[in-house]
Amino acid sequence: MSETSDSTNPSGIKVLVQKYKGQIGIGLLVLYVFLLGLGTVGEIWEIEWILDLPLFRPPGKY
């Protein structure tokens, strides 16, 4: 009676990660390249709204 779905079961999460490992990797790579490009554009052209994002602030500047 008490069946759990695969998405809530920890072993189900492992199955999903193994099933979609390629797509997850490509997604993370695209996200990394996007953030790298955004930071580069902000530094080169000194775009303040990009440089003020918490991700791109230097340590100690909050």
FENPE-V230592 format. One record per backbone hydrogen bond with DSSP energy under -0.5 kcal/mol. CO is the residue of the C=O (numbers start at 1). NH is the residue of the N-H. E is the energy in kcal/mol with one decimal. If there is no record, write none. Layout:
# FENPE-V230592
CO:NH:E ; CO:NH:E
This chain:
# FENPE-V230592
1:3:-1.3 ; 5:8:-0.9 ; 5:9:-1.1 ; 9:12:-0.6 ; 9:13:-1.8 ; 10:14:-1.6 ; 11:15:-1.7 ; 12:16:-2.3 ; 13:17:-2.6 ; 14:18:-2.4 ; 15:19:-2.4 ; 16:20:-2.4 ; 18:21:-0.8 ; 20:24:-2.4 ; 21:25:-2.2 ; 22:26:-2.4 ; 23:27:-2.2 ; 24:28:-2.4 ; 25:29:-2.2 ; 26:30:-2.5 ; 27:31:-2.4 ; 28:32:-2.4 ; 29:33:-2.4 ; 30:34:-2.4 ; 31:35:-2.4 ; 32:36:-2.4 ; 33:37:-2.5 ; 34:38:-2.5 ; 35:39:-2.4 ; 36:40:-2.0 ; 37:41:-2.6 ; 38:42:-2.3 ; 39:43:-2.0 ; 40:44:-2.8 ; 41:45:-2.2 ; 42:47:-1.0 ; 46:48:-0.8 ; 47:50:-0.7 ; 47:51:-2.0 ; 48:52:-2.0 ; 50:53:-1.3 ; 53:56:-1.3 ; 53:57:-0.8 ; 58:61:-2.0 ; 60:62:-0.9
